Amino acid sequence: MRTSRMRWSHRLVLVMLLTGLLSSCAVIWEADIVDSPGPSPQDKALEDLSRIDYPSQRNIRWRPRFIRPHETLESLYGKDWTLVARFNRLDRRHAYPGMTIKEPERMDDIRTYTPLPADYPPARQHRRYILLDVGEQWIGAYERGKLKFSMPAATGKAGSETPLGIFRIDARHRTHTSSLYRTAGDEEQYPMDNALRFHIDKENVGYWIHARDLPGRPASHGCIGLFDEAMQKRTFGMPAGPVLLDSQKLYVWAAPDDEHGEDDGSFQELDYGPILEVRGNLPVYR
């Protein structure tokens, strides 16, 4: 949990100070860690995505679908698997046997699905504006108030919620990695590709939008995660053919090179990044 994480952070800083490894620059910790997929989460309710209440889905007819052994999103839904994945805010790596997902009765009902408004008046005065609805676990990119594109997200879970309010994207780092957390097996620092920083709190914890796993529910320690199967393939060896690349899409749109200079993959502060509005409360289980 966050309290124990900060205690660990403080101990780490103390050790680094004593060994002369910490410079005079401020250390910024990332508020994120990724839950690994598995057939038996501690809370069994987390395997049943049909229990999550998203207001935008109340007028769409769907049924619970239990994923059986040897079934995948591709085998169940063919070329429409991406629609179902987005509808459930779920990546292929987490669509394992034992999960229950929401299966739309008609695929045509979700082909253009988005919980966000096509026109958003607060964004009209901005060339680029990002809206995150926590209750829907969905993020959208607006240009002068018009929705350009939108995508599912995984925000902070209960106890480590993503901060609400109005922020500005103030840094980008295409090859960012976590300062605290490592991948399973301790091979490397956990990747946070296509990272866009939007907040640093009083405890010097940095909050980012970045590539991560999407398990179909709020799951982070405060950051905002987006689909990126290229990162998953590089890190976990799956899926074989990356398709969902949402974090790349938002990163390029939010911080284009023609406005901020060439992106060489290094950390770069931004003077005029887009506004990010974070609104709403965590979805509830029924």
Secondary structure, 3 states (H helix, E strand, C coil): CHHHHHHHHHHHHHHHHHHCCCCCCCCCEECCCCCCCCCCCCCHHHHEHHHEECHHHCCCCEEEEECCCCCCHHHHHHHHHHHHHHHCCECHHHCCCCCEEEEECCHHHHCCCCCCCCECHHHCCCCCEEEEECCCCEEEEEECCEEEEEEECECECCCCCCCCEEEECCEEECCCEEEEEECCCCCCEEECCCEEEEEECCCCEEEEEEECCCECCCCECCCEEECCHHHHHHHHCCCCCCCCCHHHHHHHHHCCHHHHCCCCCCCEECCCCCEEEEECCCCEEC
